[in-house]
Amino acid sequence: MTAAAPLRATAPARVATPRRYVLCRPDHFDVTYAINPWMDPATPVDRPRALAQWEILRAVLEEHGHSVETVPGEPGLPDMVFAANSGIVIGGHALSARFAHPERAAEGPAFHRWFAARELRELAPACETNEGEGDFAFAGQRILAGVGFRCSLSAHAEVAQYFDLPVVSLELVDPRFYHLDTALMVLDDTTIAYYPAAFSPAARDVLAALYPDAILADENDALSFGLNGLSDGHHVFLDPGATSLIAALRARGFAPVPVDLSELRKGGGGVKCCVLELHTRRDTTAGQPGPGSPRLPSSDAVQA
């Protein structure tokens, strides 16, 4: 008799779903101040190249079946291109941002005006410091939230109440990864990728409990802004320099789509920073953290 061939594990079939994205043209992009470790005002910015890279990002998203709305940039707001920081939008409810640094403070009202012209069920400005999807990642049944540099636990409480969803607080400890979206990427409602060293031991324990099958990125992936990516459930748009992460995504059935935003990275942002998603709310047990959505005790988190 011929021995049966061993069974081989196969990656699950991933399904892309059309998304609604908001981007802001980098017409006024520049690095004239330094509010994160990546910014150096002494390094020249090639704005035409930044615009060309941004146009490629927009085209790639549309080519993959996603709708893109564009917010015009405003003079004097060079970081407005990083639309992910503008707020949080879930199920037609929007909470516009309140920025931590005075250099970006006017972006909150600018984006709020744009939101106000849309058909939304509800819109409010954040009362607490809240840099939108920079520190808040919608993961279907919960919102993952960073704390430690730009965002406070009081902002987490505000977001939980406003959206009636459990918020999982995760302490960031490396200033290079000052926003959650530089250290963690939601791939679908049950799968994430993250760089463990960016988080406190308590936060790593929470992530390991919630996502035991997460993809763990290495330092090169993180420093390449690979985790500052965007997923539609199948395609993952991310920096081409995150080579190990790209290989890991392929092995898990995702389809990486490299997008070079090296010029915009001079401002400390990659693919995700440039894209705000208008999320569709899925069925959840809203407002109840439950055993599946632990929160860090307040003593384990750092107030920004």
Secondary structure as UniProt FT lines:
FT   STRAND          20..24
FT   TURN            27..28
FT   TURN            37..38
FT   TURN            41..42
FT   HELIX           47..63
FT   TURN            64..65
FT   STRAND          67..71
FT   TURN            75..76
FT   HELIX           78..81
FT   HELIX           83..86
FT   STRAND          87..90
FT   TURN            91..92
FT   STRAND          93..96
FT   HELIX           102..104
FT   TURN            105..106
FT   HELIX           107..116
FT   STRAND          122..125
FT   HELIX           132..134
FT   STRAND          136..138
FT   STRAND          143..147
FT   HELIX           153..163
FT   STRAND          167..172
FT   HELIX           175..177
FT   HELIX           180..182
FT   STRAND          184..188
FT   TURN            189..190
FT   STRAND          191..194
FT   HELIX           196..198
FT   HELIX           201..210
FT   TURN            212..213
FT   STRAND          215..216
FT   HELIX           219..223
FT   TURN            224..227
FT   STRAND          230..231
FT   STRAND          235..238
FT   TURN            240..241
FT   HELIX           243..251
FT   TURN            252..253
FT   STRAND          255..258
FT   TURN            262..263
FT   HELIX           264..267
FT   HELIX           272..274
FT   STRAND          276..279
FT   TURN            286..287
FT   TURN            290..292
FT   HELIX           298..300
//
